[in-house]
Amino acid sequence: MPVYHCTNCHFTFKREGKVDSCPDCGKPDVRPATEAEIEEFQRYVAESWDDK
Ligand SMILES: [Zn+2]
């Protein structure tokens, strides 16, 4: 699943298909995430899982 990044609120998220707006702030400032952002996102997801 592709990873996207919102340049408005710096929210990174996974989404299948076309993305028109950020699910967090609703702005259309969304672009495909860079490799560094994807890495950070995966680390964040892994940490969230550890908390449960
Ligand atoms: Zn946003």
mmCIF file of the protein (N, C-alpha, C, O) and its ligand, coordinates in Angstrom:
data_MODEL
# 
_entry.id   MODEL 
# 
loop_
_entity.id 
_entity.type 
_entity.pdbx_number_of_molecules 
1 polymer     1 
2 non-polymer 1 
# 
_entity_poly.entity_id                      1 
_entity_poly.type                           'polypeptide(L)' 
_entity_poly.nstd_linkage                   no 
_entity_poly.nstd_monomer                   no 
_entity_poly.pdbx_seq_one_letter_code       MPVYHCTNCHFTFKREGKVDSCPDCGKPDVRPATEAEIEEFQRYVAESWDDK 
_entity_poly.pdbx_seq_one_letter_code_can   MPVYHCTNCHFTFKREGKVDSCPDCGKPDVRPATEAEIEEFQRYVAESWDDK 
_entity_poly.pdbx_strand_id                 A 
# 
loop_
_entity_poly_seq.entity_id 
_entity_poly_seq.num 
_entity_poly_seq.mon_id 
_entity_poly_seq.hetero 
1 1  MET n 
1 2  PRO n 
1 3  VAL n 
1 4  TYR n 
1 5  HIS n 
1 6  CYS n 
1 7  THR n 
1 8  ASN n 
1 9  CYS n 
1 10 HIS n 
1 11 PHE n 
1 12 THR n 
1 13 PHE n 
1 14 LYS n 
1 15 ARG n 
1 16 GLU n 
1 17 GLY n 
1 18 LYS n 
1 19 VAL n 
1 20 ASP n 
1 21 SER n 
1 22 CYS n 
1 23 PRO n 
1 24 ASP n 
1 25 CYS n 
1 26 GLY n 
1 27 LYS n 
1 28 PRO n 
1 29 ASP n 
1 30 VAL n 
1 31 ARG n 
1 32 PRO n 
1 33 ALA n 
1 34 THR n 
1 35 GLU n 
1 36 ALA n 
1 37 GLU n 
1 38 ILE n 
1 39 GLU n 
1 40 GLU n 
1 41 PHE n 
1 42 GLN n 
1 43 ARG n 
1 44 TYR n 
1 45 VAL n 
1 46 ALA n 
1 47 GLU n 
1 48 SER n 
1 49 TRP n 
1 50 ASP n 
1 51 ASP n 
1 52 LYS n 
# 
loop_
_struct_asym.id 
_struct_asym.entity_id 
A 1 
B 2 
# 
loop_
_chem_comp.id 
_chem_comp.type 
_chem_comp.mon_nstd_flag 
ALA 'L-peptide linking' y 
ARG 'L-peptide linking' y 
ASN 'L-peptide linking' y 
ASP 'L-peptide linking' y 
CYS 'L-peptide linking' y 
GLN 'L-peptide linking' y 
GLU 'L-peptide linking' y 
GLY 'peptide linking'   y 
HIS 'L-peptide linking' y 
ILE 'L-peptide linking' y 
LYS 'L-peptide linking' y 
MET 'L-peptide linking' y 
PHE 'L-peptide linking' y 
PRO 'L-peptide linking' y 
SER 'L-peptide linking' y 
THR 'L-peptide linking' y 
TRP 'L-peptide linking' y 
TYR 'L-peptide linking' y 
VAL 'L-peptide linking' y 
ZN  non-polymer         . 
# 
_pdbx_entity_nonpoly.entity_id   2 
_pdbx_entity_nonpoly.name        ? 
_pdbx_entity_nonpoly.comp_id     ZN 
# 
_pdbx_nonpoly_scheme.asym_id         B 
_pdbx_nonpoly_scheme.entity_id       2 
_pdbx_nonpoly_scheme.mon_id          ZN 
_pdbx_nonpoly_scheme.ndb_seq_num     1 
_pdbx_nonpoly_scheme.pdb_seq_num     101 
_pdbx_nonpoly_scheme.auth_seq_num    101 
_pdbx_nonpoly_scheme.pdb_mon_id      ZN 
_pdbx_nonpoly_scheme.auth_mon_id     ZN 
_pdbx_nonpoly_scheme.pdb_strand_id   A 
_pdbx_nonpoly_scheme.pdb_ins_code    . 
# 
loop_
_atom_site.group_PDB 
_atom_site.id 
_atom_site.type_symbol 
_atom_site.label_atom_id 
_atom_site.label_alt_id 
_atom_site.label_comp_id 
_atom_site.label_asym_id 
_atom_site.label_entity_id 
_atom_site.label_seq_id 
_atom_site.pdbx_PDB_ins_code 
_atom_site.Cartn_x 
_atom_site.Cartn_y 
_atom_site.Cartn_z 
_atom_site.occupancy 
_atom_site.B_iso_or_equiv 
_atom_site.pdbx_formal_charge 
_atom_site.auth_seq_id 
_atom_site.auth_comp_id 
_atom_site.auth_asym_id 
_atom_site.auth_atom_id 
_atom_site.pdbx_PDB_model_num 
ATOM   1   N  N  . MET A 1 1  ? 0.853  -1.200 0.000  1.00 0.00 ? 1   MET A N  1 
ATOM   2   C  CA . MET A 1 1  ? 0.000  0.000  0.000  1.00 0.00 ? 1   MET A CA 1 
ATOM   3   C  C  . MET A 1 1  ? 0.888  1.249  0.000  1.00 0.00 ? 1   MET A C  1 
ATOM   4   O  O  . MET A 1 1  ? 1.825  1.326  0.795  1.00 0.00 ? 1   MET A O  1 
ATOM   5   N  N  . PRO A 1 2  ? 0.618  2.222  -0.867 1.00 0.00 ? 2   PRO A N  1 
ATOM   6   C  CA . PRO A 1 2  ? 1.466  3.418  -0.919 1.00 0.00 ? 2   PRO A CA 1 
ATOM   7   C  C  . PRO A 1 2  ? 1.316  4.290  0.331  1.00 0.00 ? 2   PRO A C  1 
ATOM   8   O  O  . PRO A 1 2  ? 0.267  4.321  0.975  1.00 0.00 ? 2   PRO A O  1 
ATOM   9   N  N  . VAL A 1 3  ? 2.395  4.991  0.646  1.00 0.00 ? 3   VAL A N  1 
ATOM   10  C  CA . VAL A 1 3  ? 2.401  5.883  1.814  1.00 0.00 ? 3   VAL A CA 1 
ATOM   11  C  C  . VAL A 1 3  ? 2.414  7.324  1.331  1.00 0.00 ? 3   VAL A C  1 
ATOM   12  O  O  . VAL A 1 3  ? 3.154  7.679  0.415  1.00 0.00 ? 3   VAL A O  1 
ATOM   13  N  N  . TYR A 1 4  ? 1.579  8.154  1.964  1.00 0.00 ? 4   TYR A N  1 
ATOM   14  C  CA . TYR A 1 4  ? 1.477  9.562  1.592  1.00 0.00 ? 4   TYR A CA 1 
ATOM   15  C  C  . TYR A 1 4  ? 1.832  10.452 2.771  1.00 0.00 ? 4   TYR A C  1 
ATOM   16  O  O  . TYR A 1 4  ? 1.789  10.038 3.930  1.00 0.00 ? 4   TYR A O  1 
ATOM   17  N  N  . HIS A 1 5  ? 2.185  11.687 2.437  1.00 0.00 ? 5   HIS A N  1 
ATOM   18  C  CA . HIS A 1 5  ? 2.555  12.642 3.473  1.00 0.00 ? 5   HIS A CA 1 
ATOM   19  C  C  . HIS A 1 5  ? 1.840  13.969 3.219  1.00 0.00 ? 5   HIS A C  1 
ATOM   20  O  O  . HIS A 1 5  ? 1.806  14.460 2.091  1.00 0.00 ? 5   HIS A O  1 
ATOM   21  N  N  . CYS A 1 6  ? 1.278  14.537 4.267  1.00 0.00 ? 6   CYS A N  1 
ATOM   22  C  CA . CYS A 1 6  ? 0.612  15.836 4.160  1.00 0.00 ? 6   CYS A CA 1 
ATOM   23  C  C  . CYS A 1 6  ? 1.606  16.935 4.511  1.00 0.00 ? 6   CYS A C  1 
ATOM   24  O  O  . CYS A 1 6  ? 2.168  16.944 5.606  1.00 0.00 ? 6   CYS A O  1 
ATOM   25  N  N  . THR A 1 7  ? 1.822  17.870 3.574  1.00 0.00 ? 7   THR A N  1 
ATOM   26  C  CA . THR A 1 7  ? 2.789  18.939 3.824  1.00 0.00 ? 7   THR A CA 1 
ATOM   27  C  C  . THR A 1 7  ? 2.190  20.030 4.701  1.00 0.00 ? 7   THR A C  1 
ATOM   28  O  O  . THR A 1 7  ? 2.918  20.905 5.170  1.00 0.00 ? 7   THR A O  1 
ATOM   29  N  N  . ASN A 1 8  ? 0.900  19.999 4.929  1.00 0.00 ? 8   ASN A N  1 
ATOM   30  C  CA . ASN A 1 8  ? 0.259  21.011 5.768  1.00 0.00 ? 8   ASN A CA 1 
ATOM   31  C  C  . ASN A 1 8  ? 0.431  20.700 7.254  1.00 0.00 ? 8   ASN A C  1 
ATOM   32  O  O  . ASN A 1 8  ? 0.874  21.553 8.024  1.00 0.00 ? 8   ASN A O  1 
ATOM   33  N  N  . CYS A 1 9  ? 0.073  19.451 7.661  1.00 0.00 ? 9   CYS A N  1 
ATOM   34  C  CA . CYS A 1 9  ? 0.141  19.104 9.089  1.00 0.00 ? 9   CYS A CA 1 
ATOM   35  C  C  . CYS A 1 9  ? 1.194  18.033 9.357  1.00 0.00 ? 9   CYS A C  1 
ATOM   36  O  O  . CYS A 1 9  ? 1.338  17.581 10.493 1.00 0.00 ? 9   CYS A O  1 
ATOM   37  N  N  . HIS A 1 10 ? 1.943  17.616 8.310  1.00 0.00 ? 10  HIS A N  1 
ATOM   38  C  CA . HIS A 1 10 ? 3.017  16.623 8.436  1.00 0.00 ? 10  HIS A CA 1 
ATOM   39  C  C  . HIS A 1 10 ? 2.507  15.292 8.950  1.00 0.00 ? 10  HIS A C  1 
ATOM   40  O  O  . HIS A 1 10 ? 3.176  14.626 9.740  1.00 0.00 ? 10  HIS A O  1 
ATOM   41  N  N  . PHE A 1 11 ? 1.342  14.910 8.512  1.00 0.00 ? 11  PHE A N  1 
ATOM   42  C  CA . PHE A 1 11 ? 0.749  13.630 8.859  1.00 0.00 ? 11  PHE A CA 1 
ATOM   43  C  C  . PHE A 1 11 ? 1.108  12.626 7.763  1.00 0.00 ? 11  PHE A C  1 
ATOM   44  O  O  . PHE A 1 11 ? 0.953  12.921 6.578  1.00 0.00 ? 11  PHE A O  1 
ATOM   45  N  N  . THR A 1 12 ? 1.590  11.437 8.152  1.00 0.00 ? 12  THR A N  1 
ATOM   46  C  CA . THR A 1 12 ? 1.939  10.395 7.190  1.00 0.00 ? 12  THR A CA 1 
ATOM   47  C  C  . THR A 1 12 ? 0.947  9.246  7.341  1.00 0.00 ? 12  THR A C  1 
ATOM   48  O  O  . THR A 1 12 ? 0.623  8.843  8.457  1.00 0.00 ? 12  THR A O  1 
ATOM   49  N  N  . PHE A 1 13 ? 0.473  8.728  6.228  1.00 0.00 ? 13  PHE A N  1 
ATOM   50  C  CA . PHE A 1 13 ? -0.561 7.686  6.300  1.00 0.00 ? 13  PHE A CA 1 
ATOM   51  C  C  . PHE A 1 13 ? -0.497 6.783  5.083  1.00 0.00 ? 13  PHE A C  1 
ATOM   52  O  O  . PHE A 1 13 ? 0.032  7.161  4.038  1.00 0.00 ? 13  PHE A O  1 
ATOM   53  N  N  . LYS A 1 14 ? -1.046 5.578  5.234  1.00 0.00 ? 14  LYS A N  1 
ATOM   54  C  CA . LYS A 1 14 ? -1.135 4.614  4.146  1.00 0.00 ? 14  LYS A CA 1 
ATOM   55  C  C  . LYS A 1 14 ? -2.525 4.691  3.551  1.00 0.00 ? 14  LYS A C  1 
ATOM   56  O  O  . LYS A 1 14 ? -3.514 4.809  4.274  1.00 0.00 ? 14  LYS A O  1 
ATOM   57  N  N  . ARG A 1 15 ? -2.599 4.624  2.226  1.00 0.00 ? 15  ARG A N  1 
ATOM   58  C  CA . ARG A 1 15 ? -3.916 4.696  1.611  1.00 0.00 ? 15  ARG A CA 1 
ATOM   59  C  C  . ARG A 1 15 ? -3.903 3.980  0.261  1.00 0.00 ? 15  ARG A C  1 
ATOM   60  O  O  . ARG A 1 15 ? -3.006 4.184  -0.556 1.00 0.00 ? 15  ARG A O  1 
ATOM   61  N  N  . GLU A 1 16 ? -4.899 3.153  0.047  1.00 0.00 ? 16  GLU A N  1 
ATOM   62  C  CA . GLU A 1 16 ? -5.042 2.468  -1.231 1.00 0.00 ? 16  GLU A CA 1 
ATOM   63  C  C  . GLU A 1 16 ? -5.722 3.405  -2.212 1.00 0.00 ? 16  GLU A C  1 
ATOM   64  O  O  . GLU A 1 16 ? -6.685 4.087  -1.861 1.00 0.00 ? 16  GLU A O  1 
ATOM   65  N  N  . GLY A 1 17 ? -5.219 3.443  -3.455 1.00 0.00 ? 17  GLY A N  1 
ATOM   66  C  CA . GLY A 1 17 ? -5.865 4.248  -4.489 1.00 0.00 ? 17  GLY A CA 1 
ATOM   67  C  C  . GLY A 1 17 ? -5.487 5.721  -4.429 1.00 0.00 ? 17  GLY A C  1 
ATOM   68  O  O  . GLY A 1 17 ? -4.484 6.103  -3.826 1.00 0.00 ? 17  GLY A O  1 
ATOM   69  N  N  . LYS A 1 18 ? -6.321 6.542  -5.073 1.00 0.00 ? 18  LYS A N  1 
ATOM   70  C  CA . LYS A 1 18 ? -6.025 7.964  -5.220 1.00 0.00 ? 18  LYS A CA 1 
ATOM   71  C  C  . LYS A 1 18 ? -6.358 8.730  -3.942 1.00 0.00 ? 18  LYS A C  1 
ATOM   72  O  O  . LYS A 1 18 ? -7.361 8.460  -3.282 1.00 0.00 ? 18  LYS A O  1 
ATOM   73  N  N  . VAL A 1 19 ? -5.495 9.690  -3.607 1.00 0.00 ? 19  VAL A N  1 
ATOM   74  C  CA . VAL A 1 19 ? -5.697 10.502 -2.410 1.00 0.00 ? 19  VAL A CA 1 
ATOM   75  C  C  . VAL A 1 19 ? -5.884 11.954 -2.823 1.00 0.00 ? 19  VAL A C  1 
ATOM   76  O  O  . VAL A 1 19 ? -5.020 12.536 -3.480 1.00 0.00 ? 19  VAL A O  1 
ATOM   77  N  N  . ASP A 1 20 ? -7.000 12.529 -2.440 1.00 0.00 ? 20  ASP A N  1 
ATOM   78  C  CA . ASP A 1 20 ? -7.298 13.921 -2.797 1.00 0.00 ? 20  ASP A CA 1 
ATOM   79  C  C  . ASP A 1 20 ? -7.026 14.885 -1.650 1.00 0.00 ? 20  ASP A C  1 
ATOM   80  O  O  . ASP A 1 20 ? -6.673 16.043 -1.873 1.00 0.00 ? 20  ASP A O  1 
ATOM   81  N  N  . SER A 1 21 ? -7.194 14.398 -0.411 1.00 0.00 ? 21  SER A N  1 
ATOM   82  C  CA . SER A 1 21 ? -7.005 15.296 0.728  1.00 0.00 ? 21  SER A CA 1 
ATOM   83  C  C  . SER A 1 21 ? -6.507 14.520 1.941  1.00 0.00 ? 21  SER A C  1 
ATOM   84  O  O  . SER A 1 21 ? -6.646 13.299 2.009  1.00 0.00 ? 21  SER A O  1 
ATOM   85  N  N  . CYS A 1 22 ? -5.930 15.237 2.892  1.00 0.00 ? 22  CYS A N  1 
ATOM   86  C  CA . CYS A 1 22 ? -5.382 14.642 4.105  1.00 0.00 ? 22  CYS A CA 1 
ATOM   87  C  C  . CYS A 1 22 ? -6.513 14.184 5.029  1.00 0.00 ? 22  CYS A C  1 
ATOM   88  O  O  . CYS A 1 22 ? -7.443 14.950 5.283  1.00 0.00 ? 22  CYS A O  1 
ATOM   89  N  N  . PRO A 1 23 ? -6.449 12.938 5.540  1.00 0.00 ? 23  PRO A N  1 
ATOM   90  C  CA . PRO A 1 23 ? -7.504 12.453 6.444  1.00 0.00 ? 23  PRO A CA 1 
ATOM   91  C  C  . PRO A 1 23 ? -7.444 13.116 7.812  1.00 0.00 ? 23  PRO A C  1 
ATOM   92  O  O  . PRO A 1 23 ? -8.392 13.019 8.591  1.00 0.00 ? 23  PRO A O  1 
ATOM   93  N  N  . ASP A 1 24 ? -6.329 13.792 8.111  1.00 0.00 ? 24  ASP A N  1 
ATOM   94  C  CA . ASP A 1 24 ? -6.169 14.421 9.422  1.00 0.00 ? 24  ASP A CA 1 
ATOM   95  C  C  . ASP A 1 24 ? -6.674 15.859 9.417  1.00 0.00 ? 24  ASP A C  1 
ATOM   96  O  O  . ASP A 1 24 ? -7.490 16.234 10.259 1.00 0.00 ? 24  ASP A O  1 
ATOM   97  N  N  . CYS A 1 25 ? -6.190 16.674 8.461  1.00 0.00 ? 25  CYS A N  1 
ATOM   98  C  CA . CYS A 1 25 ? -6.550 18.099 8.450  1.00 0.00 ? 25  CYS A CA 1 
ATOM   99  C  C  . CYS A 1 25 ? -7.498 18.452 7.306  1.00 0.00 ? 25  CYS A C  1 
ATOM   100 O  O  . CYS A 1 25 ? -8.073 19.541 7.292  1.00 0.00 ? 25  CYS A O  1 
ATOM   101 N  N  . GLY A 1 26 ? -7.669 17.527 6.332  1.00 0.00 ? 26  GLY A N  1 
ATOM   102 C  CA . GLY A 1 26 ? -8.610 17.772 5.254  1.00 0.00 ? 26  GLY A CA 1 
ATOM   103 C  C  . GLY A 1 26 ? -8.084 18.638 4.123  1.00 0.00 ? 26  GLY A C  1 
ATOM   104 O  O  . GLY A 1 26 ? -8.804 18.892 3.157  1.00 0.00 ? 26  GLY A O  1 
ATOM   105 N  N  . LYS A 1 27 ? -6.825 19.102 4.224  1.00 0.00 ? 27  LYS A N  1 
ATOM   106 C  CA . LYS A 1 27 ? -6.252 19.938 3.165  1.00 0.00 ? 27  LYS A CA 1 
ATOM   107 C  C  . LYS A 1 27 ? -5.797 19.066 1.992  1.00 0.00 ? 27  LYS A C  1 
ATOM   108 O  O  . LYS A 1 27 ? -5.465 17.897 2.187  1.00 0.00 ? 27  LYS A O  1 
ATOM   109 N  N  . PRO A 1 28 ? -5.780 19.623 0.777  1.00 0.00 ? 28  PRO A N  1 
ATOM   110 C  CA . PRO A 1 28 ? -5.346 18.842 -0.389 1.00 0.00 ? 28  PRO A CA 1 
ATOM   111 C  C  . PRO A 1 28 ? -3.835 18.822 -0.566 1.00 0.00 ? 28  PRO A C  1 
ATOM   112 O  O  . PRO A 1 28 ? -3.355 18.487 -1.649 1.00 0.00 ? 28  PRO A O  1 
ATOM   113 N  N  . ASP A 1 29 ? -3.068 19.172 0.472  1.00 0.00 ? 29  ASP A N  1 
ATOM   114 C  CA . ASP A 1 29 ? -1.601 19.269 0.376  1.00 0.00 ? 29  ASP A CA 1 
ATOM   115 C  C  . ASP A 1 29 ? -0.942 17.910 0.614  1.00 0.00 ? 29  ASP A C  1 
ATOM   116 O  O  . ASP A 1 29 ? -0.092 17.770 1.493  1.00 0.00 ? 29  ASP A O  1 
ATOM   117 N  N  . VAL A 1 30 ? -1.341 16.914 -0.175 1.00 0.00 ? 30  VAL A N  1 
ATOM   118 C  CA . VAL A 1 30 ? -0.858 15.555 0.012  1.00 0.00 ? 30  VAL A CA 1 
ATOM   119 C  C  . VAL A 1 30 ? 0.032  15.137 -1.155 1.00 0.00 ? 30  VAL A C  1 
ATOM   120 O  O  . VAL A 1 30 ? -0.299 15.376 -2.316 1.00 0.00 ? 30  VAL A O  1 
ATOM   121 N  N  . ARG A 1 31 ? 1.169  14.508 -0.834 1.00 0.00 ? 31  ARG A N  1 
ATOM   122 C  CA . ARG A 1 31 ? 2.070  14.003 -1.871 1.00 0.00 ? 31  ARG A CA 1 
ATOM   123 C  C  . ARG A 1 31 ? 2.605  12.657 -1.411 1.00 0.00 ? 31  ARG A C  1 
ATOM   124 O  O  . ARG A 1 31 ? 2.556  12.354 -0.219 1.00 0.00 ? 31  ARG A O  1 
ATOM   125 N  N  . PRO A 1 32 ? 3.128  11.820 -2.355 1.00 0.00 ? 32  PRO A N  1 
ATOM   126 C  CA . PRO A 1 32 ? 3.728  10.550 -1.952 1.00 0.00 ? 32  PRO A CA 1 
ATOM   127 C  C  . PRO A 1 32 ? 4.870  10.799 -0.964 1.00 0.00 ? 32  PRO A C  1 
ATOM   128 O  O  . PRO A 1 32 ? 5.650  11.736 -1.132 1.00 0.00 ? 32  PRO A O  1 
ATOM   129 N  N  . ALA A 1 33 ? 4.961  9.968  0.050  1.00 0.00 ? 33  ALA A N  1 
ATOM   130 C  CA . ALA A 1 33 ? 5.991  10.139 1.076  1.00 0.00 ? 33  ALA A CA 1 
ATOM   131 C  C  . ALA A 1 33 ? 7.372  9.802  0.527  1.00 0.00 ? 33  ALA A C  1 
ATOM   132 O  O  . ALA A 1 33 ? 7.514  8.951  -0.351 1.00 0.00 ? 33  ALA A O  1 
ATOM   133 N  N  . THR A 1 34 ? 8.383  10.479 1.054  1.00 0.00 ? 34  THR A N  1 
ATOM   134 C  CA . THR A 1 34 ? 9.765  10.162 0.690  1.00 0.00 ? 34  THR A CA 1 
ATOM   135 C  C  . THR A 1 34 ? 10.196 8.908  1.448  1.00 0.00 ? 34  THR A C  1 
ATOM   136 O  O  . THR A 1 34 ? 9.514  8.460  2.370  1.00 0.00 ? 34  THR A O  1 
ATOM   137 N  N  . GLU A 1 35 ? 11.349 8.343  1.041  1.00 0.00 ? 35  GLU A N  1 
ATOM   138 C  CA . GLU A 1 35 ? 11.838 7.138  1.723  1.00 0.00 ? 35  GLU A CA 1 
ATOM   139 C  C  . GLU A 1 35 ? 12.045 7.386  3.211  1.00 0.00 ? 35  GLU A C  1 
ATOM   140 O  O  . GLU A 1 35 ? 11.724 6.528  4.033  1.00 0.00 ? 35  GLU A O  1 
ATOM   141 N  N  . ALA A 1 36 ? 12.577 8.549  3.561  1.00 0.00 ? 36  ALA A N  1 
ATOM   142 C  CA . ALA A 1 36 ? 12.821 8.880  4.969  1.00 0.00 ? 36  ALA A CA 1 
ATOM   143 C  C  . ALA A 1 36 ? 11.507 8.944  5.741  1.00 0.00 ? 36  ALA A C  1 
ATOM   144 O  O  . ALA A 1 36 ? 11.423 8.482  6.879  1.00 0.00 ? 36  ALA A O  1 
ATOM   145 N  N  . GLU A 1 37 ? 10.486 9.519  5.116  1.00 0.00 ? 37  GLU A N  1 
ATOM   146 C  CA . GLU A 1 37 ? 9.186  9.639  5.786  1.00 0.00 ? 37  GLU A CA 1 
ATOM   147 C  C  . GLU A 1 37 ? 8.536  8.275  5.971  1.00 0.00 ? 37  GLU A C  1 
ATOM   148 O  O  . GLU A 1 37 ? 7.896  8.013  6.989  1.00 0.00 ? 37  GLU A O  1 
ATOM   149 N  N  . ILE A 1 38 ? 8.709  7.402  4.965  1.00 0.00 ? 38  ILE A N  1 
ATOM   150 C  CA . ILE A 1 38 ? 8.159  6.048  5.069  1.00 0.00 ? 38  ILE A CA 1 
ATOM   151 C  C  . ILE A 1 38 ? 8.846  5.296  6.206  1.00 0.00 ? 38  ILE A C  1 
ATOM   152 O  O  . ILE A 1 38 ? 8.196  4.584  6.971  1.00 0.00 ? 38  ILE A O  1 
ATOM   153 N  N  . GLU A 1 39 ? 10.170 5.460  6.310  1.00 0.00 ? 39  GLU A N  1 
ATOM   154 C  CA . GLU A 1 39 ? 10.935 4.799  7.374  1.00 0.00 ? 39  GLU A CA 1 
ATOM   155 C  C  . GLU A 1 39 ? 10.440 5.261  8.750  1.00 0.00 ? 39  GLU A C  1 
ATOM   156 O  O  . GLU A 1 39 ? 10.226 4.453  9.654  1.00 0.00 ? 39  GLU A O  1 
ATOM   157 N  N  . GLU A 1 40 ? 10.267 6.569  8.882  1.00 0.00 ? 40  GLU A N  1 
ATOM   158 C  CA . GLU A 1 40 ? 9.805  7.141  10.144 1.00 0.00 ? 40  GLU A CA 1 
ATOM   159 C  C  . GLU A 1 40 ? 8.399  6.639  10.475 1.00 0.00 ? 40  GLU A C  1 
ATOM   160 O  O  . GLU A 1 40 ? 8.084  6.339  11.627 1.00 0.00 ? 40  GLU A O  1 
ATOM   161 N  N  . PHE A 1 41 ? 7.568  6.556  9.444  1.00 0.00 ? 41  PHE A N  1 
ATOM   162 C  CA . PHE A 1 41 ? 6.194  6.100  9.610  1.00 0.00 ? 41  PHE A CA 1 
ATOM   163 C  C  . PHE A 1 41 ? 6.167  4.656  10.104 1.00 0.00 ? 41  PHE A C  1 
ATOM   164 O  O  . PHE A 1 41 ? 5.394  4.312  10.998 1.00 0.00 ? 41  PHE A O  1 
ATOM   165 N  N  . GLN A 1 42 ? 7.032  3.799  9.502  1.00 0.00 ? 42  GLN A N  1 
ATOM   166 C  CA . GLN A 1 42 ? 7.054  2.392  9.887  1.00 0.00 ? 42  GLN A CA 1 
ATOM   167 C  C  . GLN A 1 42 ? 7.567  2.225  11.314 1.00 0.00 ? 42  GLN A C  1 
ATOM   168 O  O  . GLN A 1 42 ? 7.113  1.346  12.047 1.00 0.00 ? 42  GLN A O  1 
ATOM   169 N  N  . ARG A 1 43 ? 8.523  3.079  11.703 1.00 0.00 ? 43  ARG A N  1 
ATOM   170 C  CA . ARG A 1 43 ? 9.038  3.036  13.068 1.00 0.00 ? 43  ARG A CA 1 
ATOM   171 C  C  . ARG A 1 43 ? 7.927  3.437  14.038 1.00 0.00 ? 43  ARG A C  1 
ATOM   172 O  O  . ARG A 1 43 ? 7.778  2.832  15.099 1.00 0.00 ? 43  ARG A O  1 
ATOM   173 N  N  . TYR A 1 44 ? 7.158  4.446  13.678 1.00 0.00 ? 44  TYR A N  1 
ATOM   174 C  CA . TYR A 1 44 ? 6.058  4.929  14.515 1.00 0.00 ? 44  TYR A CA 1 
ATOM   175 C  C  . TYR A 1 44 ? 5.003  3.839  14.680 1.00 0.00 ? 44  TYR A C  1 
ATOM   176 O  O  . TYR A 1 44 ? 4.497  3.613  15.779 1.00 0.00 ? 44  TYR A O  1 
ATOM   177 N  N  . VAL A 1 45 ? 4.676  3.165  13.573 1.00 0.00 ? 45  VAL A N  1 
ATOM   178 C  CA . VAL A 1 45 ? 3.677  2.095  13.617 1.00 0.00 ? 45  VAL A CA 1 
ATOM   179 C  C  . VAL A 1 45 ? 4.163  0.963  14.519 1.00 0.00 ? 45  VAL A C  1 
ATOM   180 O  O  . VAL A 1 45 ? 3.388  0.429  15.312 1.00 0.00 ? 45  VAL A O  1 
ATOM   181 N  N  . ALA A 1 46 ? 5.442  0.591  14.404 1.00 0.00 ? 46  ALA A N  1 
ATOM   182 C  CA . ALA A 1 46 ? 6.009  -0.483 15.205 1.00 0.00 ? 46  ALA A CA 1 
ATOM   183 C  C  . ALA A 1 46 ? 5.951  -0.125 16.683 1.00 0.00 ? 46  ALA A C  1 
ATOM   184 O  O  . ALA A 1 46 ? 5.646  -0.976 17.519 1.00 0.00 ? 46  ALA A O  1 
ATOM   185 N  N  . GLU A 1 47 ? 6.247  1.142  17.011 1.00 0.00 ? 47  GLU A N  1 
ATOM   186 C  CA . GLU A 1 47 ? 6.215  1.575  18.412 1.00 0.00 ? 47  GLU A CA 1 
ATOM   187 C  C  . GLU A 1 47 ? 4.790  1.532  18.959 1.00 0.00 ? 47  GLU A C  1 
ATOM   188 O  O  . GLU A 1 47 ? 4.579  1.162  20.114 1.00 0.00 ? 47  GLU A O  1 
ATOM   189 N  N  . SER A 1 48 ? 3.823  1.904  18.141 1.00 0.00 ? 48  SER A N  1 
ATOM   190 C  CA . SER A 1 48 ? 2.428  1.878  18.592 1.00 0.00 ? 48  SER A CA 1 
ATOM   191 C  C  . SER A 1 48 ? 1.995  0.460  18.910 1.00 0.00 ? 48  SER A C  1 
ATOM   192 O  O  . SER A 1 48 ? 1.243  0.227  19.857 1.00 0.00 ? 48  SER A O  1 
ATOM   193 N  N  . TRP A 1 49 ? 2.477  -0.493 18.108 1.00 0.00 ? 49  TRP A N  1 
ATOM   194 C  CA . TRP A 1 49 ? 2.113  -1.884 18.343 1.00 0.00 ? 49  TRP A CA 1 
ATOM   195 C  C  . TRP A 1 49 ? 2.709  -2.383 19.649 1.00 0.00 ? 49  TRP A C  1 
ATOM   196 O  O  . TRP A 1 49 ? 2.086  -3.172 20.360 1.00 0.00 ? 49  TRP A O  1 
ATOM   197 N  N  . ASP A 1 50 ? 3.940  -1.914 19.972 1.00 0.00 ? 50  ASP A N  1 
ATOM   198 C  CA . ASP A 1 50 ? 4.594  -2.347 21.200 1.00 0.00 ? 50  ASP A CA 1 
ATOM   199 C  C  . ASP A 1 50 ? 3.817  -1.891 22.434 1.00 0.00 ? 50  ASP A C  1 
ATOM   200 O  O  . ASP A 1 50 ? 3.836  -2.558 23.468 1.00 0.00 ? 50  ASP A O  1 
ATOM   201 N  N  . ASP A 1 51 ? 3.137  -0.757 22.319 1.00 0.00 ? 51  ASP A N  1 
ATOM   202 C  CA . ASP A 1 51 ? 2.408  -0.207 23.460 1.00 0.00 ? 51  ASP A CA 1 
ATOM   203 C  C  . ASP A 1 51 ? 1.196  -1.051 23.846 1.00 0.00 ? 51  ASP A C  1 
ATOM   204 O  O  . ASP A 1 51 ? 0.737  -1.004 24.988 1.00 0.00 ? 51  ASP A O  1 
ATOM   205 N  N  . LYS A 1 52 ? 0.677  -1.827 22.884 1.00 0.00 ? 52  LYS A N  1 
ATOM   206 C  CA . LYS A 1 52 ? -0.566 -2.556 23.132 1.00 0.00 ? 52  LYS A CA 1 
ATOM   207 C  C  . LYS A 1 52 ? -0.355 -3.876 23.856 1.00 0.00 ? 52  LYS A C  1 
ATOM   208 O  O  . LYS A 1 52 ? -1.319 -4.592 24.128 1.00 0.00 ? 52  LYS A O  1 
HETATM 209 ZN ZN . ZN  B 2 .  ? -2.852 17.165 6.918  1.00 0.00 2 101 ZN  A ZN 1 
# 
